[in-house]
């Protein structure tokens, strides 16, 4: 990958912001779906969505700090467009899969959800959410 300097006014994707946003979205959706599958209760699903958003926020901040910040406090950016898809898909998958796995562990311990169902559902949703949000963030 070549490092061509950015020009003023160019559209960019800040990878740390993408990681944080995707993690929160993955936490909310995964928690709601896993809770519904485990308990079939609207109240439990709504409370799980709140917990999922908190888990997504925490894991998004951690992943953004570890993977996409530089030592001098700056963040990594890529030009928006089709050429940024590899970087954004990687960022989206990192955050969504980490968050979805954390939500599955929380559902197993807090809701006594079946482990196979929780992990399978979380991984499928995490992969889909990560790729979909990364594509949208890169191309829009």
N, C-alpha and C positions, 0 to 999 in steps of 0.2 A: 504494500500500500504506500503510495507516495503522499508526502505531506505538502500539499500545495496551500499557500496561505489563503485564509478566508478573506473575502472582500466585504466591505460594508454593505449591509442590506441583504446578504445571503441568508437563506433559510437554513437553520441548523436544528439538530436534535441534541439536547443535553442528555447524555446517557444516564447520569445520576437521577435526573428528574423522571426519566422514563422508568427506571428501576423502581423508584419510590411509588409512582402512580400505578404501575402494573402490580406491585406487591399488594397495595391496598385493594385494588379491584379483585385480584385473585383471592385475597383473604375473605372479602365480603361474599363473593359468589360461592366459593368452595365451602365456607362455613354454613351458609344457608342451605345448600344442597345436601351436604353430609348430615346436617342436623335433621332435615326433613326426612331423609332416607332412614335415619336411625330412630327417630321418635314420632314422626308424623304429627307434629304439633306446631301450630303457628307461633305460639308464645316462645317455645324453645328455639324455633328457627330465627325469630326476631332477635332474641338475646344472643344467639350464636352469631348472627350477622354483626352485632356490636363487638363481640369478642374477636371475630375474624378481622374486623377493621383495625382493631388495636394490634393484633398479631401482625397484620400486613404492614401497618405503620412502622412497628419496631423492626421487623425483618427487612423492610424496604430501606430504612435508614442505615441498618448495619450493612446490607449488601451494597448500597451506594457508596458508603464510606470505604469498604474494603476493596471493591472491584473498580470503582470509577472515579475516585478522587486522586489527585496528584499530591506529591509531598508538599508542594507550596500552597495548597488550599484551593487550587483551581479544579475544575471538572473537565472531563473529556467530552468533546463534542464531535459530531459528524455532520456532513452536509445532508440536508433532507433530500430524499429522492431514492430511486431504485438502487443506487450504488451503496446506500447506507444500510440496506436490508441485512447483510450478514452481522454487522455490529449491533443493530437494534434487536434482531431476533435472539442473538446470544444474550443480550441484556434482559430482554423480556422473559426468556426461559429461565435464566438464573434466578430472578426474583420470584417469578410465579411458582416455580417448582419448589423452591425453599419455603415459601409461604404456605403453599398447599400441603406440603409434608408436615409443617408445624401445626397447621389446622387439623390435619388428620390425627396427629398425636394428641392434641387437645381434645378432640372429639372422642377418642378412645378412652382417655382418662376421665373426662368430665361427664360425657353422655353415655359411657359404656357401649359405644358403637362397636359393631363387629370390625375387627382389625382389617380383614381382607377387603371388606366393602369400603371402609373409610380410606384406606390407602389407594385402592384401585380408582375410586371416584375422584379422589384428590389429584392423583397423578394425571388422569385423563383431562380433568378440568383445568389443571395447572398448565399442561402443555398447550391446550387449545387457547386459553386466555393469554398466555405468554406470546404465542405466535400472532394471534389476532391483534392484540394491543400493539405489539412491535410493528406490525405491518401498517396499522393505522397511524401510529406515531411517525413512522418513517415517510409515508407517502402523502399524508394530508398536510 
